[in-house]
C-alpha cells in the first residue's frame, strides 16, 4: 500500500491495531502496515522473530521524506513481478531495463545481464531526485517571470483603456460638433428651400396653363371648319399672365473650415505611437 494512501486511512484509526485497546498510538510498522501503541511495539512486535527485520517509524513521521524512502525500500523486497504476479522481483535485467523474478531468469531473460535490484533502484532514485531538484530550481524563475509578465500585462491594459477612452472622448467631441454644424446648416437651408419650391410650383403651373391654351388654339387653327374659328374667337381668353415673379436669388451659405482642416488628419485628431 502506498504511504500516502495508508496515511489517509490511518488518520481515522484511533486504537492500536495490535491490542485494539490502547488509544495512545505512537508507532507504525511499514512491513505490517499497522499502527502500534508503545506497549505492543516494545513487548510484542519488536520481540517477534517474524518482525525482527521490520521497519518501524514514529507515527508523526509518516509523511516525511525518510518515511517515504523507508516504505519504498520495504516495497523493493516484496515488489511483484509484472510478468509473474505470484513472484517477487530479485534482480534487475539490464537488457530489458526492468525488474525480474526467478521465473524470468530461467525464461525470456536467460543470458541477459543483471544487476542487484537495490543498486539500480538507488541509481534511478538519484536521477529522479536530481531532475526534481532541477525542476524545483526552475519554478522560482517561472514564478518571477510570470509575475513580471502579469505586471506588464496589467500596465499595458491600463494604458490601453486610458488611451481608448481619450480617443473615444475626442471622437465624440468631433461628432457632437459636426452634428451641431449640420443642424445649423439645416436650419438655414429649410426656409430657403421652402421658398424656392413654392415659387417653382407657381411658375410651373403658369407654364402648364399657357401650354394648354397654346395647344387648344393650335387645334383651332388647324381645323378646316370656319365655324371653329368663330366659336373659339367668342370664348378665347385674351389675357396674358403677368411675367413678374417674386425675385429669388442664390443665397450663399458657406462652411468655413477650422484652422487645422487643411492639415494632415493626425495633426487634428492625434496619433497612436510607442514611446
N, C-alpha and C positions, 0 to 999 in steps of 0.2 A: 504494500500500500504506500503511495506517495506521502511524504511527510506533511505537505500542506493539507491533503485530504484527511489524513489521520488527525491532524491538529484540529481541524474544524469539527470532526466527530467527537473528539475527546473533550472539547470545550464544554460539552453538555454532560459529561460524566462527572459525578460528584462523589463517588465512593471508590475505594481501591478495588481493582479488578481481580485481585488475588483473594483477599479475605471477604470482600464485598460488605465490609462493615465500616472501616475507618474512612473518615471524610478528609483526612489530612494527607492528601496525595502530594508526593514530592518527587517521585522518580518515574522515568519512562524507559522500558526496555525496548530497544529498537528491534531486536530479533523477534521478540514475542508480540510486539505491537500492543503492549499492555501498560497501564498506569499502575504504579505501586505506592503504597504507603511506606513509611520508614521501617516499620517492623517487618513487613513482608519482604522488603528488599534485603534487609540485613540478616534476617533469621531463616528465610526460606529460599528466596530466589538466588542470592549470592552463594549459598551453600549447596545448591543442587548441581550435581555433576553435569546434567544436560544443559545447564545455563552458565557454566564456568566461563566460556568464551563470549558470552553475550555482551553487547554494547549497551550500557546504561547511562542515561544523561538525566540532568535535573529537568523537571517539567517546565520551569521558567525559560529554559534554553531551547525549547522545542523548535522555535522558528529561527534560530541563529544559524550562521553560516557553518559553524562547527557541527551543529546537529545535522544539517543537510549533508555535509560531507560524510559524517558517520553513517547516516542512513544509506547513502549511495554505496559505501564500502560494504555494508551488510548485504545490500541487494546484489552486489557483484558476486558474492559467494553462492547465491541461490538464484541467479539470473537464468530464466528458462530459455532453452534453445528455440529459435524461431522456426526451425525445421522439425525438431522432435520435442514437442511440448512437455513430455514427461521426463525429459533430461535437462540437467543444468549445464551451463557452459563451463568449460575447463581451460580452454586456450583461445588464442586469437589467430585466425588464419590471415596471413599477410597477403596471400594471393587473392583472396575473395574480400578482404577488408571487412571481416565481421567475426563475432564470437562464434565458437563451435563447441559442440559437446563430444563425448566419446563415440557416439554413433556416427557423427560426422567424420571423425578421424579415420574410421575404417570404411567409410563410404566415399562420397564425392570428393573428399578433401585429402585423399591419400597422395603422398609425395609432395604435398604443399609445404610451404614454410610457415612456421608458427612462432608466436611469442607468448610470453606469460600475459595472462589477461590483465593483471593488476598493473603491469608495466605500461602496456598500451593504453590502458584506462588513464593512467596518470599523464601520459603524453597528450592524449586527446583532451583531457580536462584542462591541461595547461594552455593548449591552443585556444580553447573556448574562453578561458578566463582572460587571456591576452586580447582576444578580439573584443570581449566585453569591456575591458579597460579602455581600448581604443575608442569604442563606441561611446562610452561614458565621457571620455575626454572631448569628444566632438559635440556632445549635447550642449554644454555651456556656450560654445561658439554659435551654434544654431539658435539658441535662445537669445543671445545678444544681438545677432544679426536680424533675427525675427523681430525683436523689439525695436531695433533701429529702423527697419523697413516699415513696420507698423506706424512708427512716429512720422516717417516721411510721407506715408500714405495719408495719414490724418492731416498733416500740414498742407499737403497739396490739395486734398479735398476741401479744406477750409479756404485756401486761396481760390480754388475753382468756384466755390459757392459765392465768395465775395465778388470776384470778377464778373461772374454771371449776373449777379444782382445789379452791379453797376451798369453793365451793358444793357440789361433789360430796362433799367430806370431811364437811361439816356434814350433808348429806342422809344420808350413810351412818351417821353417828353417831345421827341420829334414827331411822333404820330399825333399826339394831342395838338401840337401847334399846327401841323398840316391839316388836321380836321377843322381847327378854328379858321384857318385861311380859306378852306373850301366852303365853310358855312358863310363866311363874309362874302365870298365870291358869288355864292348862290343868292344871297340877299340883294346884291347889286344887280344880278342878272335877271331875276324873275320879273320885276316890274317892267324892265325894258323889253323882255321877251313878250310879255302880255300885250304891251302897247303896239309893237311891230306886228304881231299876229293879228290884232284887231284891225289895223289899217290894211293889212294884206288881204283879209277876208272881204273888207269893203271894196277894195279895188277889183278883186276877182268877181264879186257879184255884179259890179258895174260893167266889166268886160263881158261877162256872160250875157247880160241883158242886151248890150249893143250887138253882140254876135247873133243873138236870136232875132232881133229886128232886121239885121242885115240879111239873114237867111230868108225871112218872110218877104222882104222887098225884092230879093233876087228871084224868088219863085214867081212873084207877080210880073216882074219884067220879062221873065222867060215864058210867060203864058201867051198863047195865040189868041186868047179871048179878050176882046176890047172891054167887056163887062168887068173883068178882073181889075183893070186899070181904074175904072170909075169907082168900084167898090172899095179898093184899097185906098184910093185918094180920099174918100169920105172918112175912113177910120184911122188913117195914119197918124201916128204921134210925131209931130214935127219938132218936139223939143229935143235938145241935145244936152246931156248931163254936163254940169259944170266940171271943168277939168281941175279945179282946185282940190287939193288933198292936204291933209294935215302934214305939215313939214316934219319929217323924221330924218335925222342924220345919224351917222355911226357915232356912237359914244365910246370913247376909249376907256377900257378898264384894263389895267396892266398889273401884272405880278412883278413886284420889284424884288429881285433876289437879295438874299443876305450877303454879307461881306465875303463869306467863305464859299459861296455856292460854286464859283468858278475854280476853286482849288480842288486838289485831289480829295476824294471822299474820306481817306484816312485822316487828313488834316481837320476835317469837320467832325467826323464821328469817332475818331480814335482808332487804335490798332491793338492787336494782342501780340506780345513778344516775350521771349525768355530773357530774364535779367540775371 
